[in-house]
Structure formats: C-alpha cells, structure tokens
C-alpha cells in the first residue's frame, strides 16, 4: 500500500457547472476504481483551478481476478465433430485454442465453458488510462477546446500531477504530460512549483495560500462573517447557494465589508439584493431586520491592504445600482400599463399576455364560485394589473423579479394592499422550497395563473414528455396541489377543469387530469401502491385524497395490518358490481352481525375514523366467510350476500381500492 496523489490543474472552473457535477465526481472516480479492481478510500478536494484525489492507502497492483466464459450448447457449437461459427466465436472471446475447451452442465444442458485467472497489472501501468477515462466521464454541460487539440473539457487542462508513493506515474493525456509540479495562488506566483513527494505537495499549497479543502474554505468564510457581524453590529444574509458558489471560486477566501450610498435604499430591497447577488456575488447585510447600505464581498486576493479591492467593488456596485435607480424612477412615472400587454405575444395559438390575463380572470371567477369566495371583483382587478410589470424597464433588466416589481409599483399607484400582495405572490410557489401565497386572495390569483398555463399549453399540444418540460408545467401542477393543501378547503379539481375548458381549444382533458394527480406521488415518502389505491378511487378533491393517503399510511403501521389486509383483499377480490339491494330478512346470524357493524362504520365523521371502523370489521367478515357460501345455490341468498360484500367494498372504494395495495 502507498499514498496516491492525483491533481488535475486547470484554468478557472466556472462555479455553477462545477457545483452541478460535484455530487457525481466522487461516484465516478469510485466507479473507475471498482472497474479496475483497485477500490480504496480516498479524499476529494477542489478549488477553482484543480481537482484533487488523495488516497492514503492505494494498491500497488490490481488483485488477480477470475474470468468465467459460458458459450453455446455443445450440440450447437459442434456439428459432425467440427466447430461451428458459434464455437469459434467462443474460442475468440475466451482467448483459447480448441484443445483447451471445457464443458459444463448448466440448467440441464452441456455448454462450452472456460475459466481462467487474470493476473492483475501494476497500478502504475494503468493509472493514466483510469484518469483519462474518469475525466471523459465528467459532464459539466458545455466544454471547450484549446490550442490545436481535438479533445474537450470544461476548461483547458494545464497540469497533471500523479504520484504513487514517491514515484511519478508517467503518462500523457489531454496533451499534458504528468509531472511532479503544481501551481500556487496567483497572488503569489504564476510559475509552477516542483515537489519531490506528496507531503511536500501539501506543504507547498499550504505555504502559498491554497486552502485545498472546500470545507475549510467555507469554515474560514463563516468565521469571518461572524467577526464582521460582531464588529459592525450587522446580520449577513444566509444564502447557502451563494456560499457554495463563493467557496467554488476562491482558493484563499477573505470576507470584506463594503458600503453603498443610502439613497439607493429607495429601490425595492429585492432589486438591490438580486443585483448584488447575481451580478457580483455579494452577500446582503441587514441591520435590525432592515436592509442596510452595506454588503459583504468574498475576495480571492492575497494582500496586506484590501482597501483598493473594497473600493473597486463599491464602484462597480454603484454603477449597477445607479442603473437600477434610473429604471425604477422612470417606471414609477408611467406606472403599470396593462394595455401594453396587447403587444407582448404569450405563445403562438394562445395570443398575447393580455389574452392570458383575460383567461385568468375567467378562471378566477370559477375558482371563487368553487371556493365560495366573494372577492372576485378585487381579484379580477389584481389579475388585470398582475402581468403589467412585464412592460417595465426594471423587469426587462431583472426578469426573475417579475411580479415582485409589479407589487411595489401597484402600491405606489395606491392600489389596495390585498391586490399589491397578490401581484407580488402570483407566481408562488416558484420552486420546490418556495413559499406559498400567504392569503386565499393571493392563492386564487396564483391558481388562475397556473391553471391557465396548464390548460393553455395542453390545449395546443405542448405536453411534457420524458424529462423535458420547457414550460415548467410539472412545477405549475405541483404548485396547484400545494396551494390547495394549504388552503385546506374542499375543491373538486376535475369538476373545475371541465367547467374551465370552455375558454380553450378542445382537447382530451383526462390527460391533464392524470398529469396533475400524478404529481401527488412526489408528495409522500410512501409505498406507491398506497397512493395509487387512493387515486384509483376517482376522488378528485385534493384534501380528501391527502386525508385518505395519510389515514391509509397510518393504519398500515399497525403490527397486525398484514392480517387485516389479507381479509379485505379477499373481500375486494370477491366483490362484484351489483344493483341488488340488501334484504335483512334473508340474513343468518353471521350476516346480521356483519351488517350491524357495517352500518355503525357509516356513522364515522372523518376519513381516518371511517377507515379504522371498516378495518375493524375483520372479525365479523372472517366469521361471515366461515359461516356462509356467497355463491349459494339459492339465487336470492347469493344475490343478497353479493350485495352485502359489494356494499362494504364500495365504502372502502370511496377512500382507496384495496385491490391496488401491495405490501
């Protein structure tokens, strides 16, 4: 066993593609190690200019392995005592001669068989091949070529160090020969630094301002954040995504405190924060929960005096915020102008953004009817203004802030607070962890937007397929379900869609219904058959569906559920649809007891209570199966018993179809 160091030195790696591939990098190297029978534990590090693997104990040689070859049956491999093409192909595959052939009986047939030991190679002979294969397996999205080379990588590879023990592993890939050298922080030197062994490699980096471990870089940043918070009595915004990005673009991070003119605080907070975050990777600063005219920049420079770096960043931010202030003040002079939406095309065959707003108002009217909400007039006004910020300079510059900007402008115009809030929240939820609309008023505006998007796109055939979903329709469907769950009000989605369809080109509405309800599978960490059982019941009220799934999941946790399930699965399989009514006068004692207990279960007030009472019928059902024959020769008894069984099954079916459950 020896230490192994691999460093792939590159030009600066772009943070976002690197972070997206990051979860796969270690797995892909593990796969290569497994493929070459050289599995061993390792540590992985990265900076913007290098990917590094370090094995404390690496095998000097592959393990010997056994290869087993199985070929065609003997009677097919040989004809008239001579090898057929199938037999010759086996010899070639196994790398043997005819006199080395063996036979083995497998599954009752005598087949061609050969087993041989493959001697492992020295690691130093194959590491170059392994690294080449690993690098080609990485997927960062876009790649580039450099020089006269035909190969591609996310950025140009400038250096490859590969040392096993103290010995250089020599090879050439991507136009670069392996060597015992590395580069240090650009603030120190642009030259390569040679090293003799792995210990010296780590010392060179540490002595020249390279923090190789991303966790240590993050720790340094957070510690400096705490120091700045204490020094200036501020709170720095928590932003895990931005922090990860900053860690990925620095080798020796330094958190610095900068300022901007207080006059810029007139601009909406979201604009300032977005401008700082997206354009400059600055962290916002708060004082007593109010946005402050300060920011935190994480520098990658190494110097004694950081004042010039701070001033430089302040100058850049001043220019950006000046532009934002100009857009903001210009927009306020004009206000929101919904009529301009007639000039913005939404989608071909779906008209303009003005047409979309009109359809949303019609949907909101139906939503208000279904939800028994009396605020339609104000809701329609909110929708009328909701998309108008798309015509503003501010949204043109900061597209992610559409809706939010409209909410601010609506407030400046003196529109009611409910309307301003609904405009601001119209696109919520806009991500998996996003907030939901905070009021029912805002929820109806958001639902109208999402339902129109789904109905409109499905009506013109823009239906997601596979992983492709360019219009984020899955997110829209998820949002609809989440909003209704939060509202906690009964709402028949199927009935709503059927009534709403009149404003769209006719299409198979069942496809959209299925699309929306399929999203429910992602809401629960549960045996999928439980969710399917509930959905098969054809209940289209999301609150009832949610209660049914949770009730079924809860009762399934009981230790004796398996026994109960067997009984009711039998009942479900026996049940046949019938229009016969139940005649109590034909009951024997076991039937009477079952029927009385069944009628008692119908008094349940909640889905969970009803399900518990139905499952509690097990003793009576078992006694019923024991005492009577359902398919009795007497036609009246047969029909009556079938009616009883079907009635019980029907009550289950209102919650879930037991036939669909699999344990």
Phi and psi in degrees as a GROMACS rama.xvg file:
@    title "Ramachandran Plot"
@    xaxis  label "Phi"
@    yaxis  label "Psi"
@TYPE xy
-142.214  162.915  UNK-2
-72.9952  146.698  UNK-3
-130.652  128.893  UNK-4
-119.583  129.849  UNK-5
-128.646  123.487  UNK-6
-125.904  124.48  UNK-7
-103.872  106.854  UNK-8
-92.8173  130.863  UNK-9
-132.86  171.388  UNK-10
-67.8403  168.391  UNK-11
-53.7915  123.523  UNK-12
-81.0995  131.915  UNK-13
-65.9138  135.499  UNK-14
-63.8647  -48.5224  UNK-15
-62.8942  -51.2919  UNK-16
-59.3316  -38.4528  UNK-17
-62.1848  -46.1847  UNK-18
-66.7841  -32.1634  UNK-19
-67.8615  -37.6502  UNK-20
-86.4843  -14.7766  UNK-21
-51.7703  -44.8047  UNK-22
-61.5153  -19.76  UNK-23
-95.8099  -18.1607  UNK-24
-61.4372  -50.4446  UNK-25
-63.6229  -40.1292  UNK-26
-61.4061  -41.422  UNK-27
-68.191  -36.5035  UNK-28
-68.8224  -38.0839  UNK-29
-60.8426  -40.2405  UNK-30
-62.6415  -40.503  UNK-31
-64.1899  -44.1758  UNK-32
-60.3858  -41.0273  UNK-33
-66.8191  -43.3466  UNK-34
-59.9102  -36.4828  UNK-35
-97.161  11.9028  UNK-36
55.2604  45.469  UNK-37
-132.215  38.8143  UNK-38
-63.1344  131.343  UNK-39
-161.778  155.83  UNK-40
-69.7829  150.445  UNK-41
-150.893  163.717  UNK-42
-112.913  138.399  UNK-43
-116.594  132.456  UNK-44
-128.985  158.498  UNK-45
-151.094  149.896  UNK-46
-133.348  177.904  UNK-47
-64.4737  -10.3044  UNK-48
-124.815  15.1021  UNK-49
-165.866  148.063  UNK-50
-116.358  128.604  UNK-51
-130.543  131.853  UNK-52
-117.341  133.368  UNK-53
-131.007  117.742  UNK-54
-104.898  123.839  UNK-55
-75.5263  -30.8641  UNK-56
-136.187  100.599  UNK-57
-116.76  141.592  UNK-58
-69.6453  135.125  UNK-59
-73.7746  -19.7512  UNK-60
-149.031  146.891  UNK-61
-63.5199  150.435  UNK-62
-71.6575  147.515  UNK-63
-68.0286  141.185  UNK-64
-127.502  159.847  UNK-65
-106.973  128.204  UNK-66
-106.161  131.916  UNK-67
-115.737  128.014  UNK-68
-117.425  127.827  UNK-69
-122.514  128.09  UNK-70
-116.812  -158.745  UNK-71
-71.9926  159.855  UNK-72
-56.1292  151.601  UNK-73
-59.6669  -38.7765  UNK-74
-71.0233  -15.1363  UNK-75
-95.3381  -34.3637  UNK-76
-73.2021  -21.8654  UNK-77
-127.203  134.432  UNK-78
-130.693  121.129  UNK-79
55.417  38.5863  UNK-80
79.3243  3.4128  UNK-81
-118.142  150.125  UNK-82
-66.4561  135.074  UNK-83
-87.4883  172.921  UNK-84
-55.0008  -33.9369  UNK-85
-64.7081  -38.7181  UNK-86
-69.4034  -41.2098  UNK-87
-65.808  -36.3998  UNK-88
-63.4622  -35.0016  UNK-89
-66.9118  -41.8628  UNK-90
-58.8446  -42.2882  UNK-91
-66.8035  -42.4354  UNK-92
-63.8544  -40.8568  UNK-93
-84.3257  -14.2441  UNK-94
69.3613  41.5032  UNK-95
-131.955  172.712  UNK-96
-101.05  167.448  UNK-97
-61.2024  -35.6843  UNK-98
-71.4089  -7.91077  UNK-99
-96.5748  -1.91886  UNK-100
-61.1995  141.983  UNK-101
-126.564  165.145  UNK-102
-130.694  149.896  UNK-103
-147.059  141.737  UNK-104
-86.3633  119.181  UNK-105
-129.921  121.446  UNK-106
54.3574  41.6415  UNK-107
81.8823  3.00563  UNK-108
-122.893  142.324  UNK-109
-86.7634  118.381  UNK-110
-122.828  164.138  UNK-111
-67.1236  139.513  UNK-112
-151.118  140.821  UNK-113
-153.081  138.925  UNK-114
-129.618  132.546  UNK-115
-143.218  157.829  UNK-116
-93.0379  128.973  UNK-117
-99.1235  118.247  UNK-118
-74.8312  127.627  UNK-119
-65.965  146.982  UNK-120
-89.2494  160.247  UNK-121
-67.8167  136.93  UNK-122
-56.5806  -37.4173  UNK-123
-62.4992  -22.3571  UNK-124
-80.7003  -23.8976  UNK-125
-118.412  -4.80557  UNK-126
-61.6366  -38.4376  UNK-127
-59.9149  -44.6855  UNK-128
-62.3891  -41.6575  UNK-129
-63.7318  -45.4913  UNK-130
-65.6473  -39.6745  UNK-131
-60.2442  -46.6056  UNK-132
-64.582  -40.0884  UNK-133
-61.7464  -49.2573  UNK-134
-61.5435  -37.2819  UNK-135
-72.6815  -17.3865  UNK-136
-82.7163  -16.4792  UNK-137
-72.4573  141.509  UNK-138
-128.451  101.482  UNK-139
-102.219  8.50022  UNK-140
94.0855  -115.417  UNK-141
-74.8957  142.61  UNK-142
-122.559  171.551  UNK-143
-134.654  157.034  UNK-144
-106.736  156.709  UNK-145
-142.559  151.137  UNK-146
61.201  -143.14  UNK-147
-97.2354  11.8086  UNK-148
-77.854  154.081  UNK-149
-97.3792  -17.981  UNK-150
-75.5318  163.384  UNK-151
-132.134  148.4  UNK-152
-153.846  168.373  UNK-153
-59.1955  -37.4326  UNK-154
-145.6  161.947  UNK-155
-60.2851  132.529  UNK-156
-87.467  124.081  UNK-157
-107.876  -19.626  UNK-158
-158.231  142.204  UNK-159
-132.623  118.498  UNK-160
-108.896  129.145  UNK-161
-141.734  110.407  UNK-162
-128.23  123.752  UNK-163
-110.31  113.558  UNK-164
69.5107  -121.254  UNK-165
-109.72  5.27637  UNK-166
-96.607  133.026  UNK-167
-70.7513  130.672  UNK-168
-89.8951  112.048  UNK-169
-91.5275  129.708  UNK-170
-169.066  170.489  UNK-171
-133.861  124.359  UNK-172
-140.339  152.963  UNK-173
52.1416  32.3214  UNK-174
74.2875  12.2396  UNK-175
-123.704  131.25  UNK-176
-87.6293  137.962  UNK-177
-64.0689  150.628  UNK-178
-158.35  167.109  UNK-179
-97.5542  71.0489  UNK-180
-154.164  159.546  UNK-181
-148.491  174.326  UNK-182
-121.302  155.156  UNK-183
-109.764  -167.227  UNK-184
-62.3279  137.497  UNK-185
-59.9314  -28.2378  UNK-186
-68.5229  -18.4692  UNK-187
-94.9452  -51.2816  UNK-188
-165.687  151.488  UNK-189
-98.9438  -2.17841  UNK-190
-86.0691  157.927  UNK-191
-76.1265  146.658  UNK-192
-113.642  117.565  UNK-193
-75.907  152.911  UNK-194
-140.306  154.355  UNK-195
-95.4685  -31.2973  UNK-196
-147.468  174.135  UNK-197
-66.3433  -37.5603  UNK-198
-60.0715  -41.5527  UNK-199
-66.9603  -35.2357  UNK-200
-56.7693  -50.6891  UNK-201
-65.8998  -34.9985  UNK-202
-66.6814  -41.7029  UNK-203
-59.7697  -46.0279  UNK-204
-63.9706  -46.3648  UNK-205
-62.9782  -37.178  UNK-206
-78.3779  -11.121  UNK-207
-125.506  36.6029  UNK-208
63.734  40.16  UNK-209
-115.583  112.818  UNK-210
-94.2513  101.648  UNK-211
-69.9359  -36.4428  UNK-212
-82.1251  116.67  UNK-213
-60.7943  -29.5382  UNK-214
-66.0472  -36.342  UNK-215
-72.1981  -34.1045  UNK-216
-65.0346  -43.174  UNK-217
-62.3492  -42.7944  UNK-218
-61.2344  -41.1652  UNK-219
-62.638  -44.6893  UNK-220
-60.958  -48.7557  UNK-221
-64.9266  -37.5071  UNK-222
-64.035  -40.1365  UNK-223
-70.1971  -32.19  UNK-224
-58.8622  -46.6342  UNK-225
-61.3811  -40.8057  UNK-226
-62.9463  -42.3799  UNK-227
-68.076  -38.2749  UNK-228
-61.6979  -42.325  UNK-229
-68.2515  -43.9918  UNK-230
-64.8047  -41.9305  UNK-231
-106.67  4.85595  UNK-232
54.2326  53.126  UNK-233
-128.028  172.483  UNK-234
-125.481  124.978  UNK-235
-91.3217  132.897  UNK-236
-58.8842  138.722  UNK-237
-83.5543  121.333  UNK-238
-146.091  92.2938  UNK-239
-63.6357  -38.6966  UNK-240
-66.0901  -44.1009  UNK-241
-66.3965  -38.9539  UNK-242
-60.5251  -45.2035  UNK-243
-61.121  -38.8472  UNK-244
-66.1349  -42.5937  UNK-245
-65.8725  -39.4186  UNK-246
-60.5537  -37.6231  UNK-247
-74.189  -19.0052  UNK-248
-107.389  6.79887  UNK-249
-124.406  149.321  UNK-250
-109.231  -25.4964  UNK-251
-145.777  81.9926  UNK-252
-70.4654  147.196  UNK-253
-140.211  117.235  UNK-254
-80.5898  128.926  UNK-255
-125.467  148.162  UNK-256
-103.689  120.215  UNK-257
-123.783  170.147  UNK-258
-136.031  161.822  UNK-259
-140.894  165.953  UNK-260
-62.0778  134.096  UNK-261
-60.222  -25.5089  UNK-262
-59.2579  -27.0619  UNK-263
-70.8686  -15.3469  UNK-264
-67.5743  -7.29559  UNK-265
-65.866  -28.3869  UNK-266
-69.865  145.794  UNK-267
-52.8696  139.46  UNK-268
-51.6197  -42.5634  UNK-269
-60.8277  -34.1305  UNK-270
-66.9541  -45.4105  UNK-271
-63.0216  -47.6741  UNK-272
-63.7926  -43.4217  UNK-273
-64.4722  -43.5708  UNK-274
-61.1159  -44.4218  UNK-275
-66.0328  -43.5917  UNK-276
-72.5543  -53.4968  UNK-277
-74.6166  -38.8277  UNK-278
-88.8981  -33.9803  UNK-279
-121.741  -7.30035  UNK-280
60.0141  41.9166  UNK-281
-94.7819  149.525  UNK-282
-94.9231  135.423  UNK-283
-72.9998  154.107  UNK-284
-123.248  137.23  UNK-285
-122.114  147.983  UNK-286
-131.73  115.348  UNK-287
54.7269  44.6043  UNK-288
67.7574  6.35624  UNK-289
-106.605  140.678  UNK-290
-59.8501  130.27  UNK-291
-98.3832  161.017  UNK-292
-86.2622  45.8394  UNK-293
-134.527  169.373  UNK-294
-154.139  163.443  UNK-295
-117.56  126.586  UNK-296
-114.9  139.008  UNK-297
-102.699  109.549  UNK-298
-87.5081  152.464  UNK-299
-106.743  8.28282  UNK-300
-84.003  155.107  UNK-301
-119.492  114.343  UNK-302
-160.249  169.278  UNK-303
-84.7069  -33.603  UNK-304
-119.165  111.626  UNK-305
-94.5055  5.66552  UNK-306
-60.8405  -39.0454  UNK-307
-66.0373  -37.1595  UNK-308
-65.0579  -42.8054  UNK-309
-62.3384  -48.488  UNK-310
-62.2065  -38.0597  UNK-311
-62.9551  -42.6538  UNK-312
-68.5551  -36.597  UNK-313
-62.8067  -38.8794  UNK-314
-65.8121  -42.8499  UNK-315
-64.1923  -43.7727  UNK-316
-66.1634  -37.5766  UNK-317
-58.9434  -41.2943  UNK-318
-64.9485  -42.118  UNK-319
-68.3757  -43.0276  UNK-320
-69.4657  -29.1847  UNK-321
-63.8836  -42.1602  UNK-322
-61.9183  -45.1843  UNK-323
-62.0303  -40.4607  UNK-324
-62.7264  -40.9082  UNK-325
-61.4244  -47.2485  UNK-326
-60.8056  -44.9949  UNK-327
-61.0155  -48.9  UNK-328
-67.516  -38.4412  UNK-329
-63.4401  -43.6218  UNK-330
-62.8929  -40.5325  UNK-331
-63.9415  -31.2789  UNK-332
-65.1712  -31.3118  UNK-333
-94.6207  -29.8299  UNK-334
72.2647  -173.672  UNK-335
-80.1398  131.115  UNK-336
-124.987  83.5248  UNK-337
-57.7318  -27.4613  UNK-338
-62.4212  -26.5837  UNK-339
-68.8147  -16.1819  UNK-340
-66.1174  -17.8446  UNK-341
-66.7618  -17.8122  UNK-342
-96.2104  -4.44218  UNK-343
-104.432  116.041  UNK-344
-74.5243  130.42  UNK-345
-79.8615  -68.1759  UNK-346
-153.005  150.509  UNK-347
-58.6775  134.383  UNK-348
77.7444  -1.28854  UNK-349
-123.522  10.286  UNK-350
75.1571  -151.602  UNK-351
-97.6134  175.906  UNK-352
-64.6709  -29.3838  UNK-353
-65.1323  -40.8432  UNK-354
-62.4825  -40.3462  UNK-355
-61.8666  -43.6301  UNK-356
-60.6419  -40.957  UNK-357
-63.4221  -42.4295  UNK-358
-64.5144  -39.3599  UNK-359
-63.2573  -36.2768  UNK-360
-64.1678  -39.5502  UNK-361
-65.0563  -40.564  UNK-362
-66.3571  -38.8307  UNK-363
-61.7241  -34.6781  UNK-364
-62.7299  -43.0915  UNK-365
-69.4469  -40.1718  UNK-366
-60.0629  -44.5559  UNK-367
-61.547  -38.3227  UNK-368
-64.2187  -46.344  UNK-369
-68.7735  -35.0066  UNK-370
-92.7489  2.04172  UNK-371
54.2492  46.8697  UNK-372
-104.185  133.965  UNK-373
-99.634  11.8725  UNK-374
-99.0546  24.0883  UNK-375
-56.5075  -41.7773  UNK-376
-58.5496  -47.5113  UNK-377
-70.428  -35.288  UNK-378
-64.9797  -41.1739  UNK-379
-64.8623  -33.7664  UNK-380
-66.9107  -41.4452  UNK-381
-61.1876  -43.5963  UNK-382
-67.454  -35.7645  UNK-383
-57.7556  -39.9404  UNK-384
-92.3749  -13.4324  UNK-385
-56.4534  -43.6889  UNK-386
-92.0484  0.0437313  UNK-387
-65.2476  -23.3131  UNK-388
-70.43  -9.55607  UNK-389
-65.2985  -18.0009  UNK-390
-92.568  0.856569  UNK-391
-90.921  156.299  UNK-392
-65.6425  -35.6802  UNK-393
-63.9119  -44.9098  UNK-394
-71.7451  -30.5183  UNK-395
-60.4737  -37.8371  UNK-396
-81.932  -39.4122  UNK-397
-120.872  78.4948  UNK-398
-62.544  -30.3704  UNK-399
-68.1886  -11.3581  UNK-400
-99.8573  12.0349  UNK-401
-60.7386  142.358  UNK-402
90.5875  -54.4824  UNK-403
-62.7576  -46.3797  UNK-404
-63.4987  -41.9031  UNK-405
-58.9071  -37.9007  UNK-406
-62.4661  -42.4568  UNK-407
-64.9978  -45.1328  UNK-408
-66.6899  -36.8899  UNK-409
-61.8988  -40.1137  UNK-410
-64.4915  -40.9587  UNK-411
-64.8548  -28.0054  UNK-412
-80.3937  -7.93005  UNK-413
87.7971  15.6978  UNK-414
-70.4586  156.385  UNK-415
-57.1666  149.16  UNK-416
-58.6402  -40.6071  UNK-417
-59.4692  -40.5296  UNK-418
-67.7439  -44.6599  UNK-419
-60.7695  -43.1504  UNK-420
-65.3294  -40.7329  UNK-421
-65.0103  -39.4379  UNK-422
-61.9558  -42.9967  UNK-423
-64.4232  -34.6355  UNK-424
-101.615  9.08993  UNK-425
-61.3944  -26.5253  UNK-426
-97.2113  0.311025  UNK-427
-76.5339  146.122  UNK-428
-77.2515  140.004  UNK-429
-111.748  10.0873  UNK-430
-161.764  172.934  UNK-431
-61.9918  -37.717  UNK-432
-102.509  12.3615  UNK-433
-67.8254  154.185  UNK-434
-65.7356  162.229  UNK-435
-104.473  160.998  UNK-436
-52.689  139.807  UNK-437
-85.237  -14.8127  UNK-438
-134.642  165.068  UNK-439
-66.1783  -36.3495  UNK-440
-56.8199  -52.5914  UNK-441
-64.2299  -35.8426  UNK-442
-62.0871  -40.6983  UNK-443
-66.1722  -39.4125  UNK-444
-62.7525  -44.8687  UNK-445
-66.0564  -40.9041  UNK-446
-64.1478  -41.1145  UNK-447
-60.5176  -40.951  UNK-448
-63.8036  -46.3948  UNK-449
-71.5643  -41.0395  UNK-450
-64.7331  -39.9415  UNK-451
-64.9206  -40.3091  UNK-452
-59.2419  -46.215  UNK-453
-67.2826  -50.644  UNK-454
-61.9988  -42.474  UNK-455
-65.0921  -49.7871  UNK-456
-66.8333  -41.0192  UNK-457
-66.511  -33.6351  UNK-458
-68.7415  -22.1801  UNK-459
-108.641  16.0579  UNK-460
81.0806  12.6575  UNK-461
-88.0902  69.7517  UNK-462
-101.241  130.95  UNK-463
-57.7278  142.217  UNK-464
-134.683  135.685  UNK-465
60.4353  -131.8  UNK-466
-91.372  -6.08286  UNK-467
-79.2877  129.278  UNK-468
-154.658  68.0047  UNK-469
-62.7341  -23.0356  UNK-470
-103.034  12.6041  UNK-471
52.9252  45.133  UNK-472
-73.9739  -30.7418  UNK-473
-64.0999  -40.0187  UNK-474
-65.2874  -37.9782  UNK-475
-63.2051  -43.583  UNK-476
-65.7602  -42.7281  UNK-477
-58.4763  -42.292  UNK-478
-61.8978  -41.4476  UNK-479
-59.7299  -48.1746  UNK-480
-63.3681  -43.1001  UNK-481
-62.8528  -40.167  UNK-482
-64.3701  -44.9361  UNK-483
-64.974  -37.3827  UNK-484
-63.5153  -37.7935  UNK-485
-70.3933  -41.7401  UNK-486
-61.8564  -32.8937  UNK-487
56.0962  41.0474  UNK-488
-123.502  136.98  UNK-489
-60.8353  135.625  UNK-490
-155.576  119.492  UNK-491
-86.2332  101.068  UNK-492
-64.3059  -40.9014  UNK-493
-60.2652  -47.4684  UNK-494
-62.5684  -39.9273  UNK-495
-62.6166  -47.6006  UNK-496
-61.7117  -39.5288  UNK-497
-64.676  -36.0652  UNK-498
-75.7895  -32.9519  UNK-499
-77.2142  -20.4994  UNK-500
-60.8787  -23.1822  UNK-501
-59.3439  -22.6539  UNK-502
-93.0383  8.95484  UNK-503
-132.722  160.604  UNK-504
-57.9573  140.53  UNK-505
-67.5105  136.062  UNK-506
-152.04  172.918  UNK-507
-72.5531  98.8176  UNK-508
-64.9374  -24.7852  UNK-509
-62.0383  -31.7188  UNK-510
-62.4533  -42.3543  UNK-511
-69.6761  -40.5836  UNK-512
-57.6614  -48.6806  UNK-513
-61.828  -39.4614  UNK-514
-60.5542  -43.5095  UNK-515
-67.3973  -47.7168  UNK-516
-72.4804  -23.3832  UNK-517
-62.7098  -26.3342  UNK-518
-64.7452  -22.4043  UNK-519
-60.6845  -29.5497  UNK-520
-59.1094  -28.2763  UNK-521
-83.0953  -6.38918  UNK-522
-87.17  -16.5468  UNK-523
-131.178  137.018  UNK-524
-89.6639  82.9592  UNK-525
-151.248  154.611  UNK-526
-50.2936  117.935  UNK-527
-55.7908  -27.8007  UNK-528
-66.1058  -27.4875  UNK-529
-66.5586  -42.0222  UNK-530
-68.7741  -42.1094  UNK-531
-61.1654  -40.9495  UNK-532
-58.5941  -39.638  UNK-533
-70.9319  -44.2175  UNK-534
-66.2796  -33.888  UNK-535
-63.5827  -22.092  UNK-536
-66.3468  -8.70158  UNK-537
68.768  14.5379  UNK-538
-72.0587  129.574  UNK-539
-115.504  17.7375  UNK-540
-96.6873  115.656  UNK-541
-62.654  -33.7045  UNK-542
-66.996  -43.9532  UNK-543
-64.422  -39.387  UNK-544
-61.7417  -46.0488  UNK-545
-61.4341  -45.7944  UNK-546
-63.6881  -38.5932  UNK-547
-66.3078  -44.7238  UNK-548
-61.8476  -46.1615  UNK-549
-66.1687  -38.1446  UNK-550
-66.8236  -42.4068  UNK-551
-65.528  -41.513  UNK-552
-63.4017  -40.2397  UNK-553
-66.4206  -45.5379  UNK-554
-71.0167  -25.7934  UNK-555
-71.2146  -15.058  UNK-556
-78.7781  -11.8298  UNK-557
-68.8246  142.986  UNK-558
-61.8053  -30.01  UNK-559
-97.6447  14.7677  UNK-560
-61.3975  -35.873  UNK-561
-57.341  -43.1257  UNK-562
-65.919  -43.367  UNK-563
-62.8008  -42.7393  UNK-564
-60.4809  -41.3319  UNK-565
-59.2071  -43.5585  UNK-566
-61.7704  -46.6572  UNK-567
-79.3178  -23.9335  UNK-568
-66.2956  -39.9515  UNK-569
-63.3304  -43.7352  UNK-570
-61.286  -43.9163  UNK-571
-64.0035  -38.2976  UNK-572
-70.4429  -31.3149  UNK-573
-78.3322  -33.9602  UNK-574
-58.0265  131.26  UNK-575
-125.893  138.688  UNK-576
-59.8314  131.995  UNK-577
-148.94  151.642  UNK-578
-102.765  2.19171  UNK-579
-66.9934  144.464  UNK-580
-94.7406  160.957  UNK-581
-86.362  128.633  UNK-582
-110.374  105.131  UNK-583
-64.1179  -23.9521  UNK-584
-68.0972  -17.2772  UNK-585
-91.2873  -2.61969  UNK-586
-71.5599  141.844  UNK-587
-90.7237  179.76  UNK-588
-59.1706  -44.2839  UNK-589
-63.5711  -34.9057  UNK-590
-70.8621  -39.2982  UNK-591
-60.1102  -47.0693  UNK-592
-62.5467  -41.5288  UNK-593
-65.1404  -42.9282  UNK-594
-67.3571  -39.7103  UNK-595
-63.0352  -44.8551  UNK-596
-65.8502  -36.8475  UNK-597
-64.9481  -45.6259  UNK-598
-62.1004  -33.2796  UNK-599
-65.3721  -35.7414  UNK-600
-65.6996  -24.6026  UNK-601
-72.0363  -11.2523  UNK-602
-84.0252  -4.59732  UNK-603
-59.5308  142.644  UNK-604
-96.4601  -24.8836  UNK-605
-121.664  163.287  UNK-606
-63.039  -42.5347  UNK-607
-63.0238  -43.2888  UNK-608
-63.7235  -41.9006  UNK-609
-64.6312  -42.7776  UNK-610
-64.1123  -40.8184  UNK-611
-63.2171  -41.7342  UNK-612
-67.6565  -36.6219  UNK-613
-66.6547  -44.2442  UNK-614
-67.2873  -25.7327  UNK-615
-70.468  -7.88771  UNK-616
-76.57  -3.03802  UNK-617
-50.2587  -51.3783  UNK-618
-58.4193  -42.7424  UNK-619
-66.4553  -37.0737  UNK-620
-69.9793  -42.4452  UNK-621
-59.913  -42.5176  UNK-622
-65.1107  -37.7442  UNK-623
-62.8557  -47.9338  UNK-624
-62.471  -34.5958  UNK-625
-71.887  -35.0987  UNK-626
-88.6249  -30.4685  UNK-627
-128.188  160.376  UNK-628
-106.31  120.438  UNK-629
-64.0289  -50.005  UNK-630
-83.5789  61.6247  UNK-631
-67.1676  153.785  UNK-632
-64.4596  -30.0024  UNK-633
-73.8791  114.875  UNK-634
-58.9562  -38.2147  UNK-635
-65.126  -45.3785  UNK-636
-64.0524  -41.4432  UNK-637
-60.1025  -49.8388  UNK-638
-64.0407  -37.5829  UNK-639
-68.1523  -42.0525  UNK-640
-68.6998  -38.3242  UNK-641
-62.9856  -38.4055  UNK-642
-64.9131  -39.1508  UNK-643
-65.7887  -48.5524  UNK-644
-61.0995  -43.2047  UNK-645
-66.7292  -35.2476  UNK-646
-63.1764  -42.2459  UNK-647
-66.3272  -45.3891  UNK-648
-60.8329  -38.6926  UNK-649
-61.7246  -38.0204  UNK-650
-67.3993  -38.4305  UNK-651
-62.3893  -41.1474  UNK-652
-63.2445  -25.1021  UNK-653
-66.5444  -20.4639  UNK-654
-106.138  -51.4856  UNK-655
-162.599  151.913  UNK-656
-91.0776  109.303  UNK-657
-59.1151  -28.5226  UNK-658
-61.4952  -25.552  UNK-659
-84.0068  -12.833  UNK-660
-73.6425  140.198  UNK-661
-137.192  126.815  UNK-662
